[in-house]
Amino acid sequence: MSIVLIDRLQFAFTIMFHYLFPITTMGLAPFVAWYTYRAAKTRDPMMAHAATFWTKIFTVNFAIGVVTGIPMEFQFGTNWATFSAKAGGVIGQPLAMEGAYAFFVESIFLGAMFYARKAIPTRLQSVSAVCVWLGSWLSGFFIVATDAWMQHPVGYAVASDGRIEMASLWDVLMSPFAWWQYLHVLCGALVAGGFVVAGIGAYYLLSKREDVLGRDFVRRGVAIAAIFSALAVFPTGDRNSANVTQYQPVKLAAMEGLFESVNGAPLAIIGMPDVANRKLIDPVVVPDVLSFLAYGNFRAGVHGLTAYATELWPPVELTYYAYHVMVGLGTIFVGLAFLATGLLLWRERLFLIPIVLWALMLAMPFPYIANEAGWMTTEVGRQPWVIYGLMRTSEAVSPNVVSGETMFTLIGFLGMYFLLGVLFVYLTLREIAAGPSEAHA
């Protein structure tokens, strides 16, 4: 196995496992802040129970996220030293800002929440919860801005020795590519958070316990899920796709399984890409719609994969299927969230229909799958570039690391992360089984 492939497999595994936890912290942070604020303001014991419950769930995610996130930064030096040496002057700055500003804010104020813990949250806890919320979102922004620069490099200059240097930090952080990508990521996290809150509330209602808070969790969770599942489609998903169309057209062709350039390109709903024969097998398509979505014109021309050299193609099948998993699940989220919201607004009939409560409870894992599939589309579809148009992935690896060494560490990560995953599931299920009333004890 080539060193490039095994390095990519290790990075893919560690970052996909790690990202499960930032999804939850970004998605749950507003709920933690809301319940803590309401408890401090109203002095309502039920709100205090909810605040403590979600703070504990959040803290478990935050702790495991920190542990699994540390190896990510080390891999830049161990496995991707050439990339780090060449581009470290750019990517190092937003990553350092994430650690120095966002992570410290999040961790310090999370500590303040526990230090000031009382039966009813205090004003300090309320302010701290808001700061934790802002810190988690700010942390996500700096990470996404770093990735967005690798997708669409701006604000840089190439030195005489070939190193890429920062020319404008403002351009890097304020890039429209970065902002639309970040807002789309944030919507995905809030959809996950909304379904987690609604799903746990549905579990309590189906179990005929925690009735008051169960209803409140469902009510607030489906509202957030409905709002942000819609925003994930438009405008954030639409604008993010527009940037891909403009700056990464070969990724667009792979996402849609479009091999031949055509005017009035169809939108593939389902189908199986056959790279060898350069066609989509058994497709179900909507005529002309891809042209309209990409260029606002039903008869606009869209370049297919054959318009580009094959060495510039990303892994077509993986890009195509990951994208369609994300879009398919996103469509389901919109339908389920709006169905639940409609039933909630209609004399709160949602609480009387067990099948919908079951659907909300069973839906909890699927936003995580959609988020991971979205990132897989983004990163796999960028290949063969590690910095789009500037540096190929094959040129970025460490010259003095062999595949056996990386395979050994990958096996170690598999074992360690399995244990962390078991610990996370145990701690989370224990809190859910105890319930908000016991969580406050």
LINNORLIN-V875790 format. One record per pair of residues at least 24 apart in sequence whose ideal C-beta (glycine too) atoms are under 7 Angstrom apart, sorted by the first residue. I is the first residue (numbers start at 0). J is the second residue. D is the distance in Angstrom with one decimal. If there is no record, write none. Layout:
BEGIN
I_J_D / I_J_D
END
This chain:
BEGIN
0_402_5.5 / 1_402_6.7 / 2_396_5.6 / 2_400_6.8 / 2_401_6.5 / 2_402_4.6 / 2_405_6.9 / 3_392_6.4 / 3_393_5.2 / 3_396_5.6 / 5_402_4.7 / 5_405_4.7 / 5_406_5.6 / 5_409_7.0 / 6_78_4.6 / 6_79_6.9 / 6_396_5.4 / 6_405_5.6 / 8_409_6.6 / 9_78_6.7 / 9_405_5.6 / 9_408_6.7 / 9_409_4.5 / 9_412_6.9 / 10_74_5.9 / 10_78_6.9 / 12_409_6.7 / 12_412_6.5 / 13_70_5.6 / 13_71_6.3 / 13_412_5.7 / 14_71_6.0 / 15_371_5.7 / 16_67_6.0 / 16_416_5.1 / 17_64_6.6 / 17_67_4.0 / 17_68_5.2 / 17_71_6.2 / 18_371_6.8 / 18_374_6.7 / 19_367_6.0 / 20_60_4.8 / 20_63_5.3 / 20_64_3.2 / 20_67_6.6 / 21_64_5.7 / 21_139_6.5 / 22_188_5.0 / 22_191_5.0 / 22_367_6.1 / 22_370_5.3 / 23_60_4.3 / 23_191_6.8 / 23_192_6.9 / 23_195_6.9 / 24_57_6.2 / 24_60_5.2 / 24_61_5.4 / 24_64_6.2 / 24_135_4.9 / 25_135_5.2 / 25_136_6.1 / 25_139_5.3 / 25_185_6.6 / 25_188_3.8 / 26_188_4.3 / 26_189_5.3 / 26_191_4.6 / 26_192_2.3 / 26_195_6.8 / 27_53_6.1 / 27_56_6.6 / 27_57_5.0 / 27_192_4.9 / 27_195_6.8 / 28_57_6.9 / 28_131_6.1 / 28_132_4.0 / 28_135_4.5 / 28_136_7.0 / 29_132_5.7 / 30_192_6.5 / 30_196_5.6 / 31_57_5.1 / 31_128_5.4 / 31_131_6.8 / 31_132_6.9 / 32_128_4.3 / 32_129_4.9 / 32_132_4.3 / 35_120_4.9 / 35_124_5.6 / 35_125_5.3 / 35_128_3.9 / 36_125_4.8 / 36_128_6.8 / 38_119_6.0 / 38_120_4.5 / 39_120_4.5 / 39_121_6.1 / 39_122_5.7 / 39_124_6.4 / 39_125_4.1 / 42_119_5.5 / 45_211_5.9 / 45_212_6.2 / 47_118_6.7 / 47_119_5.1 / 47_120_6.1 / 47_439_6.1 / 48_212_6.6 / 48_435_4.2 / 48_436_5.5 / 48_438_6.7 / 48_439_4.4 / 49_212_5.5 / 49_435_5.4 / 50_120_5.5 / 51_438_5.1 / 51_439_4.4 / 52_430_6.8 / 52_435_3.9 / 52_438_4.0 / 54_112_6.3 / 55_430_5.3 / 55_438_5.7 / 56_427_6.3 / 56_430_5.9 / 58_109_6.6 / 59_423_6.4 / 59_426_4.9 / 59_427_5.8 / 61_109_6.5 / 63_419_5.8 / 63_423_4.9 / 66_419_6.5 / 67_416_6.6 / 67_419_6.5 / 70_412_7.0 / 77_397_6.6 / 77_400_6.7 / 78_396_6.5 / 78_397_5.6 / 78_400_6.1 / 78_405_6.2 / 79_395_5.3 / 79_396_6.2 / 79_397_6.5 / 80_397_3.9 / 81_394_6.5 / 81_395_5.3 / 81_396_6.3 / 81_397_6.6 / 81_398_6.6 / 82_385_5.7 / 82_390_6.8 / 82_395_3.5 / 85_161_6.6 / 85_162_5.6 / 85_163_5.8 / 85_390_6.5 / 86_163_4.9 / 86_386_6.1 / 88_162_6.4 / 88_163_6.4 / 88_164_4.7 / 88_165_5.4 / 89_148_6.3 / 89_155_5.6 / 89_163_5.6 / 89_165_5.0 / 89_171_6.8 / 90_145_5.2 / 90_148_6.8 / 92_165_6.1 / 92_168_6.0 / 93_141_4.7 / 93_144_5.0 / 93_145_4.7 / 93_171_6.7 / 93_172_6.8 / 94_141_6.9 / 94_145_5.7 / 96_141_5.2 / 97_138_5.4 / 97_141_3.6 / 97_142_5.9 / 100_137_6.7 / 101_134_5.3 / 101_137_3.9 / 101_138_3.6 / 101_141_5.9 / 102_138_5.6 / 104_130_5.9 / 104_134_3.7 / 104_137_7.0 / 105_131_5.5 / 105_134_3.2 / 105_135_5.4 / 105_138_6.2 / 108_134_6.6 / 136_185_6.7 / 139_181_6.9 / 139_184_6.5 / 139_185_6.6 / 140_181_5.3 / 143_177_6.4 / 143_180_5.6 / 143_181_4.2 / 143_184_5.5 / 144_171_6.5 / 144_172_5.5 / 144_177_4.5 / 144_181_6.9 / 147_174_6.1 / 147_176_5.0 / 147_177_3.6 / 147_180_4.9 / 149_385_6.6 / 149_386_5.2 / 149_387_6.7 / 150_176_6.4 / 150_381_6.1 / 150_387_5.6 / 151_176_4.2 / 151_242_6.9 / 151_246_5.0 / 151_387_6.3 / 152_386_5.7 / 152_387_6.6 / 152_389_5.8 / 163_389_6.8 / 176_242_4.9 / 176_246_7.0 / 179_235_6.2 / 179_238_4.3 / 179_239_4.7 / 179_242_6.0 / 180_239_5.6 / 182_235_4.5 / 183_231_6.4 / 183_235_4.0 / 183_236_5.8 / 183_239_4.7 / 186_227_4.6 / 186_230_4.9 / 186_231_4.0 / 186_235_5.3 / 187_231_6.0 / 187_369_6.8 / 187_370_4.7 / 187_373_6.3 / 189_223_5.8 / 189_227_4.1 / 190_224_5.6 / 190_227_5.0 / 190_228_5.0 / 190_231_6.2 / 190_332_5.8 / 190_366_5.0 / 191_366_3.7 / 191_367_6.0 / 191_370_6.3 / 192_223_6.7 / 193_220_4.8 / 193_221_6.8 / 193_223_3.6 / 193_224_3.2 / 193_227_6.6 / 194_220_6.6 / 194_224_5.3 / 194_362_5.4 / 194_363_5.5 / 194_366_5.3 / 195_363_5.6 / 196_220_3.5 / 197_221_4.8 / 197_224_6.2 / 197_359_4.9 / 198_359_5.2 / 198_360_4.6 / 198_362_6.3 / 198_363_3.9 / 199_431_6.0 / 201_356_4.1 / 201_359_4.3 / 201_360_4.3 / 202_360_5.1 / 203_434_6.9 / 204_350_6.3 / 204_356_5.8 / 205_353_6.5 / 205_356_5.5 / 205_357_6.8 / 205_360_6.8 / 208_434_6.5 / 209_434_5.2 / 209_435_6.0 / 209_436_6.7 / 212_435_5.1 / 214_350_6.0 / 217_349_6.8 / 217_359_6.9 / 218_343_6.2 / 221_336_5.8 / 221_339_4.2 / 221_340_5.3 / 221_343_6.2 / 222_340_6.4 / 224_332_6.7 / 224_336_4.1 / 225_336_3.9 / 225_337_5.3 / 225_340_4.5 / 228_329_6.7 / 228_332_4.3 / 228_333_4.7 / 228_336_5.1 / 229_333_6.1 / 231_329_6.0 / 232_329_6.5 / 232_333_6.6 / 244_293_4.7 / 247_387_6.6 / 248_302_5.5 / 249_304_6.8 / 249_307_4.9 / 249_311_5.7 / 249_312_6.5 / 250_313_6.2 / 250_318_6.9 / 250_380_3.8 / 250_381_6.7 / 251_293_6.8 / 252_302_6.4 / 252_303_5.3 / 252_304_4.6 / 253_304_6.5 / 253_312_6.7 / 253_313_5.1 / 253_315_4.8 / 253_318_4.2 / 253_319_6.1 / 253_380_5.8 / 254_318_5.8 / 254_319_6.3 / 254_322_4.2 / 254_376_6.4 / 254_380_6.3 / 255_289_5.8 / 256_319_4.8 / 257_301_6.4 / 257_303_4.6 / 257_304_6.8 / 258_303_4.9 / 258_304_5.0 / 258_305_5.7 / 259_303_4.4 / 259_305_5.9 / 260_300_6.5 / 260_301_6.7 / 260_302_4.9 / 260_303_4.6 / 260_306_5.1 / 261_301_6.4 / 261_303_6.8 / 262_298_5.4 / 262_299_6.9 / 262_300_4.7 / 263_287_4.3 / 263_290_5.4 / 263_297_6.1 / 263_298_4.8 / 264_289_4.1 / 264_290_4.7 / 264_301_3.8 / 265_289_6.0 / 266_292_6.8 / 272_315_5.3 / 272_316_5.4 / 272_319_5.0 / 274_315_5.2 / 274_316_6.8 / 277_305_6.4 / 310_383_6.8 / 311_383_6.7 / 313_379_5.8 / 313_380_4.8 / 313_381_6.8 / 313_382_4.3 / 314_379_5.6 / 314_382_6.4 / 317_375_7.0 / 317_379_5.1 / 318_376_6.0 / 318_379_5.2 / 318_380_4.4 / 321_372_4.6 / 321_375_4.0 / 321_376_4.5 / 321_379_6.6 / 322_376_4.4 / 324_368_6.9 / 324_372_4.2 / 325_369_5.2 / 325_372_4.2 / 325_373_4.5 / 325_376_6.2 / 328_365_5.5 / 328_368_6.4 / 328_369_4.0 / 329_369_5.9 / 332_366_6.7 / 335_362_6.2
END
